[in-house]
């Protein structure tokens, strides 16, 4: 009697986890709150001095060639400015704070070789993905004028904009090994397509290198561009545009 064929083994699970930091060298854009518009133009020093908190983490799981990926980022900025007239009669103070959370979840499919920290030169992977991006933005501006005379007159104004919305997301990422421990990688994605609000578009572009330290860990360094546009379509209008480009560095684990 012929031996019965052995059953095929189920594909193993694999995954990645990357802890990274994104440092924009320049941020430009506009902020509009209830019709009041202001321009934004910040360099690296401005951003670092205003930074209150930042968290960045990216990960994926895969079984066979199908998998899930996620990219989570949260940044909080705050700044205070004060100025007194030369004779000390009036003091002007402004408090500006902003929060920005971007949370991606997508289904992915891999062409090429499994993701790894070490591989033969020429090994590659190409991974398209589709899913959802949730953006959570909060902007608050407070201004105060205070008379320093006997009457101590104080005038103040406050404007705020808070919005959370979801976007359809489509993207692609790829890796190519230049040597057993050195790989080049790139990704690009776009979200929104004006499905929510008068303006609703986001996008990333990234290219960089990863170098293996050990068999399951990479150090990564890349250039990244991030663009966001949103407008609520109301009158008076509220919304913002933000364009950031700079350096991303991280540690990526393969398991």
Protein Blocks (a to p, Z undefined) as FASTA:
>chain_A
ZZdddddddddddddddddddddfbdcddddeehiacdddddfklmmmmpmbdcdddddd
dehjbccdddddddddddddddddfkopaccddddddddddddddddddehjdddfbdce
hiacddddddddddddddddddddddfbfnopacddddddddddddddddddddddfbfk
bccddddddehjlmgojbdcdddddddddddedjkbccddddddddddddehiacddddd
dddddddddddddZZ
